[in-house]
């Protein structure tokens, strides 16, 4: 009896392990990589202006001027165009939005703003994704809520959908 | 029929490619350029092989063609050229992305089993070997 158990145990273990692996391969679960910078101060940076008529973005300008929404985007990013109406709605609700344009060409960005509207008060040009990496962001679009003291309070990975608008506005208002 | 489907798929892939396009901006200065100092380049290369690309998950940044991986390579090389220790660069990234970003995970609450498993298996193996050797002696 004991011998039979010992004999079959490896096979049973193998089947158990294989089942687990197959299940995990078929449904890998959440693949997003949340930033560990949430609830820490914004790292220091200063980006030059990316568009005519709008200033650039710096960490110094973000601190002490009330809460902000920082939107990481690019004109070459398709979901960024899809979230444009939502950003417009958030801006119209009085939330100051600053943009960080990742690896963007000036003419492309101007065309993007012309086509989808400009919800941004300032846009910084992050040509080598340096600020994106410093913020712990791993793609476009992403949005960060920065509170009045310059501390990151929330990270939204992926486009802001119509359902998210109210909660983002509430998060910015809560982040005094 | 199959060939037709294949042709259509190839056609679609060609048409669809620009939608997935990257930015078209030039690569960061040290994304694909080695550092002039071979010692520093070796250090950077060793580090890049153990950093995980954020976009093409599962590839090291040294292996990946993604633009963000190129920007990460440039960041690694620039920091090492500035005299930073490779482990400090790794720590800088881990602070932002968690141990997810490194292929050399630290020993902590979620990885202790991973690190101790080899020792545990050797111990189990020793017990099994002892048992079967004893039996054989009898």
Interface residues (C-beta under 8 A of the other chain):
Chain A: X31 X33 X34 X35 X36 X37 X74 X76 X78 X102 X103 X104 X105 X127 X128 X129 X130 X132 X133 X134 X135 X136 X138 X139
Chain B: X19 X21 X22 X23 X24 X25 X28 X29 X54 X55 X57 X67 X68 X71 X72 X74 X75 X93 X95 X96 X97 X98 X100 X101
